[in-house]
Amino acid sequence: MSVPNIVVGSALFYGGLAQLLAGMWEFAVGNTFGATAFSSYGAFWLSYAFIISPWTAIESSYTSPTDFAHAVRSEERRVGKECME
């Protein structure tokens, strides 16, 4: 897939907003772990959707599509390591 625009809707609303809201509901009932986990994953998906959204023009600021792909993979690895700690 060369243009990931189809992923933006899912990343924003299902992956991002829904999980962020679930985290806030978990916080309201006193479940700290659930609040942290859901909110963190929701924030990740919101940021991922922002990065790949065509209207932000982040991809066009890179000199080549390969550089952009490496930057996205690097960020995914960084977040993955944080989740494992």
N, C-alpha and C positions, 0 to 999 in steps of 0.2 A: 504494500500500500504506500503510495508516494504522497498522498494528501490525506492526513488523518482527521479531516474535519468532522467525520461521522462520530468520532470518539468524544468530541467536545461536549455534546449534550449530555451524554452519560456521565462523563467525568464531572461536569458542573453540578448536575442535579441529583443523580443517583449516588455517585461516588463521593461528591463533595457536600452538597447541601443536606442531603438526607442523613449522612453520617454525622455531620456537625450538629444537626438538630437532635439526633439520637444521643450524642454526647451531652448536650445541654439537658435533655430529659433525665439521663442517668445522673447527672450532677444534682438535679432537683430532688431525686429520690435518695441521694446519699451514697451512690455507688461510685466511688472515686476511680477505681480501675476502669470501669466501663466509660466513665466520662473522659478519662485521659485517652483511652484507646480509640473510642469513636471520634472524639474531637481531633486527635492527631491524624488519623487516617482521612477524615473529612477535609482537614486543612491541606493535606498532601494532594488529594484529588482536585481541590479547588486551585491550588497552585499549578498542578500539571495541566489542567484545562486552560489556565491563563497562558501558560508557556506555549502550548500548541495552537492557541486560537489565532486565526488569521488576522483579526483586527488589531492585535497587539504588535504585529510586525517584528516580533523577536527573532523569528527564523530568518527574516531578510537582513537582519543586522550581522549575520555571520557571513564569512566570505565564501563558504561552500556548504552544501547540504551535509557533507560528511562531518564538518566541524560542529554543526548544530546537533547532529545525531550523537556525536561523542559527548557533547555537553549535557544533553538530556540523559544519556545513560549514566554519566558521572553523577548527576543529581539523584537519579533513581538508586544508585548504589549507596550514596551517602545517606539517604533517607532509610534505606534497608538496613544499613549498619546501626543507625540510631534506634530502629525498632527492635533490633536483636539485643541491645544492651539493657 
